[in-house]
Amino acid sequence: MRFAAVLAAVAALALSCAPASGAEATVTLSMEHSRFGPARLHFSAGDTVRFVVHNSDPIDHELIIGDQVVQDFHEKGTEEHHGDKPGEVSVPAGETVETTYTFREPGRLFFACHLPGHYDFGMRGTISVEG
């Protein structure tokens, strides 16, 4: 009986720690073998997410979050270094960096690396934003 009470308390604590819509959360993204892990993310509209991005590859990468228009723009080439805009950050080889992004409305967004050839190689992922 005591075990059941402890289990119920742990479950209640876990539920109280889960981010609600509009909450702040932290997500760790890995960059390894020119791939993102995980490659699919899910959030709610209004969520603000701190992305901790670790690049374990021996080459530089970047993280660009946005819709298809943003991805197409960056695939054609833009700034050499990112970090001034939310959801856009350069990640040097072997380093960990952070960026924050607020998901304002429901829909589908993408995240990708647009250094030459990386996007075509498959260095991209999807973000589902629920209403």
Rosetta blueprint (number, residue, H / E / L):
1 M L
2 R H
3 F H
4 A H
5 A H
6 V H
7 L H
8 A H
9 A H
10 V H
11 A H
12 A H
13 L H
14 A H
15 L H
16 S H
17 C H
18 A L
19 P L
20 A L
21 S L
22 G L
23 A L
24 E E
25 A E
26 T E
27 V E
28 T E
29 L E
30 S E
31 M E
32 E E
33 H L
34 S L
35 R E
36 F E
37 G E
38 P L
39 A L
40 R E
41 L E
42 H E
43 F E
44 S E
45 A L
46 G L
47 D L
48 T E
49 V E
50 R E
51 F E
52 V E
53 V E
54 H E
55 N E
56 S L
57 D L
58 P L
59 I L
60 D L
61 H E
62 E E
63 L E
64 I E
65 I E
66 G E
67 D L
68 Q H
69 V H
70 V H
71 Q H
72 D H
73 F H
74 H H
75 E H
76 K L
77 G L
78 T L
79 E L
80 E L
81 H L
82 H L
83 G L
84 D L
85 K L
86 P L
87 G L
88 E E
89 V E
90 S E
91 V E
92 P L
93 A L
94 G L
95 E L
96 T E
97 V E
98 E E
99 T E
100 T E
101 Y E
102 T E
103 F L
104 R L
105 E L
106 P L
107 G E
108 R E
109 L E
110 F E
111 F E
112 A E
113 C L
114 H L
115 L L
116 P L
117 G L
118 H H
119 Y H
120 D H
121 F H
122 G L
123 M L
124 R E
125 G E
126 T E
127 I E
128 S E
129 V E
130 E E
131 G L
